[in-house]
Amino acid sequence: MSKMCEGRVAVVTGAGRGIGREHALSLASQGAKVVVNDLGGNVDGSGGDLSPAQQVVEEIKGMGGQAVANGDDISSWEGAQRLINTAVETFGDINIVVNNAGILRDRMLTNMTEEEWDAVIKVHLKGTFGPSRWAAAYWREQSKAGKEVYGRIINTTSVSGIYGNLGQTNYGAAKAGIASFTIIAALELARFGVTVNAVAPVALTRMTEGLGAAPETDEEREMRSPRWIAPIVTWLAGSEAGHVTGRVFEASGQTLAIAEGWHRGPSTSPVDDPTKVGSIVAGLLKDARPNAGMDGRDGSYPQNTLNKK
């Protein structure tokens, strides 16, 4: 039985630890040659050490696979280009881009600094744009040359971005932007035969271990293992998923779901008198679904903390 990513070349950013490591190992187990990208920095993005990426490379080689470590900064234009070039120069092609790298600088809006905002937006949003853009340019040139294109982009959004979480306006804004980026890029790249999807993972990693209550039992730890995220990402990277694009999936040890995104809700005729808007909006709100909470359900926490008067 052939493997779903046999002979494909994949790039995984932030692949030295946690969710990214699981992606890299899973893709390799399904036959992909993997560029393991990781700066090896701290959760807030400071520092750097290539050894985590190199360790994952050694794990892949120990499985009989092929991999190479890369320490480029994917939030820089040049670094993103070098990353994609590394795949092409080392393995002769680029087929799969998994944009997973991220940092946290959590703070309530009233206390957030400009640097905390900029750093998170740069790593998550620009760090998704850069590798995607350079890979897309490569696939466009292949298409122009009459070559068959096999392209997959799998981005990493978050329930904090698509549903909303306290203390994460920077992170949530970046992740919501990634979800929108995914939908639009899917529309633009379809003509080249490229699919673009995103996954909102829920897992216990270095980045999330300080958020919420720590798991107390082995069963709880298993449900929050990052290993539950890799199967959907690996499947989206494979040939079976060629018909799936522009979708956002939520994945965890408890669920695999599709996040359905914004849809127009209750509506009415245009209003040209501001004094009449209040009563009309009250009717619309009465008929509208409440915003989803962090579990994706209508009106759950933290949405239920809002004053609804």
N, C-alpha and C positions, 0 to 999 in steps of 0.2 A: 504494500500500500504506500503510495507516494505521500510525502509530507506536504502540508498545505502551503509552506513557504519555500519549498525546495528550490535552491539556486538563486533565490532573490537576495538583494542586498538591502540591508536595513540600517538606519541611523536611529539611535535612541538617545535623547538628551536627558541629563540627570540620571544616568543609568548606573551610577556607582553604588547606590544603596536603595533600599525601600522599594517603592513601586517600579521605578525605572529598572532596577536590577532584575525584578521579576519579569518585566517585559523582555529585556535582553535575553535572559535564559530561556524563556518560553519561545521566543522567535527562533533562537538558535536550535532548540529542540525540534522545531518544525522545519529545519533545513536552511534557515536564513544565515547569511554571512553578516556579521553585526559590527558596526562602528559604535563602540561604547563611549559616549561622551559624558564627561563629568569634570567639573572644576575641583571637586573634592572640598568645597567650602563648608562653612557652618550654616546653620539654618537661616541666619540673617544675611547670608551671602558673603560674609567676610572670610578671608583666608583662602587657601587652595592647596590641594594635594592630589596628584594623579594616581596615587596608589589604590584608592577604591575602584577606579575604572579598570586599572590593570588587574586587580584581583578578579573582577568579573570576567575579564578576558581569559584569565587562566582557568576559571571555572568552565567557560565555554570550550576552550581547547581540551580540557580534561574530559568533556563529553564527546570529543571527536569533532567539534565544530570549528569554524573559523571566525576570528574576531580580532579587532585592533582597538587600542585605547586612543582617545582623543581628548585633549584638555582645552579646546578652544572655547572662548566666551561667546555663547550663541546670542547674547543680547547685543553684540556688536556686529555691524554690517560685514566687516572683514572676517570676523570669527565665524559667522554663520556660513559665509562663502567657503572658507577653508574646510569647514566640517563636511559640507557636501562634496567638495573636491577630494577630500580624503577618501570618501567612499568610492568615488569614480576611479581615482588613481590607484587605490589598493585592490579593489575587487572588480573594476571595470564597468560599474553601473551604479545606479541608485534607483531603488524601487519603492522603498518604504521609509517614511519619516514619522517617527513617534516623538512629538514635542511634549516632553514630560518635565523638564527642568523647572524648578521654582524655589522661591524663598518666602519667608514670612517677616513682616514688620508690623505686627498687630498693634493697634492703638485706637482708642475712641476718637472720633472725628475732631472733637474739641481740643485734643492734645496732639494730634498727628502733625509731624513736621513735613516740610516740603521734601526733604531727603528721603523720609520713609515712604512717602507717596511715590516719588520718582523711581526709587530703587525697585519697588515691587512691580510697577507698571512696566519698567524696562525689561526685567528678567522674564516675566510671564508673557506680556503682550508682544513686545518687540522680539523676545526670544522665541515666540511662536511664528511671528511674521518672517524673520530672517531665514531660517532653514527652509520654511515652506516656499518662500519666494525664489530662493536659489534652486531648489529642487524643481519648482514649477517651470522656471526658465529652461532648465535642462530638458525637461519633458517636452516643452514646446518646440525646442530645436530638434528633438528626436522626431516629433510629429511632422515638422516641416520637411525633414529629410526622408519622409515616407516610412519610417521605422515604426513597428508596433510598440506602443507605450504601455508599460505596466507601472502605474503610479498609485500609491496609497499614502494619504496623510491622516494620521490619527492624533488629534490634539487632546490636551488635558484641561478640562474646565473644572468646575467644582459646584457642589450644592450651595456653597457660600455665594457663588456668582449667580446661579440660576434661581435660587430660592431666597438667599439673603441671610447673613449672620452678623450678630453684634460684634463691634470692634474690628471689622474687616472691610471698611469702605474701600481701601486701596486694593486689597486682594480680591474682594468681590467684584469691584469694577473691572479689574484685569480679567478675571475669569468669565464674567458676563461678556466682555469684549471678545474673548476667545470663542465663546459659543456663537456669537454673531459672525465673527470672522469665518468660522467653520461653515455656516450656512451659505454665506456669500461666495467663499472660495469654491465650494462645491458646485455652485451655479457656473462660475467662471471657468473651471478646469474640466468640466464634464466633456467638452468637445475634444479634449486631448485623451480621453479615456482614463482620467484620474478621479479617484473618489476621495472625499474629505469628510471625515466624521470626528466626533469628539466623545470623550468618556469623562464622566464626573465620578471620581472614585471616592469611596468612603473606607478608609483603612487606617490602622495605627502605624505611624512611621515617626521618624525623628521630627518631622514638621508638625505632626498632629498630637504628639504624646502629651503636650501640655494643655490641650483643648478638651474640656469635659472630664468626666470621671474616668480614672484608669480602670481597665478590665481587671476583675478580681478572680476570675476562674479561667481554667484552661479553655473551656468552651467559649467564653467571651473573647479571649485572646485569639482563638482560631477564627471566630466570626469577623474579627477586625484585621486579620492577616492580609497583607498586600497581595498575596498569591491569588486572591479571588478576582483581581482586576485584570490580570494578564490574559485569561482565556478570551474575553471579548475583543481585546486589542489584537491578539494574535489572529483571531478569526477575521476581523476587519482587514487585516493585512493580507489575508489569503485570497485565492482565486474565487472561492465560493461567495465572497462578499462583493463581487464586482457590481452588483445591482443596488447596493446600499450606499447612499451618499447624502450628505447634508443632515445627518441625524446626530442627536446627542443622547448617549446612553448613560444611565446611572448604574454603577456596579459596586457591589460589596459582598461580604459574606452572608448577607441576609436577603439580597435581591439583585435581580438584573431587570432593568426597566428602561423604557424610552421616555425621556423628558419631552413633553409635547410643545413647550415654548409658548410664546405670545400668540393669542388669537383675539380677534375682535369680540368683545362681549356685548352686553345690552347697549342699544343705541337709540337715537331719536333724531328728529329733524334738526337742522341748524338753529341756533338761538342767537338773535341779534340784540337782545336786551339783557344786560348783566343782572338786573334786578330779578329776573325770572330763572336765572341759572340754578340757584340754590335748591329750589323745590324739584327741578328737573333732575339734577344730579342725585338728589336724595332717592328718587325713584330708580335711577340707574344703579346706584349702589345697593339698593334693596334686592335687585334682581341679579347682581353680579356675584360671581364666585369670589370668596376671599383669597388673598394672596396665599401661596403655599408656604408652609414652614420648612424647617431644615430636613424633615422627613419626606418632603414632597406632597404632603397632604394638606388639603384646604384648611387654612386658619390655625394650624398647629404652631408650636413654639418656633421662633420668637414672635410670630405675627400676632399671637393671642395676648401679647403684652401691651399692644397698642390701645390707646383710649379711643373707643369707637363712637363716642358721643357725636 
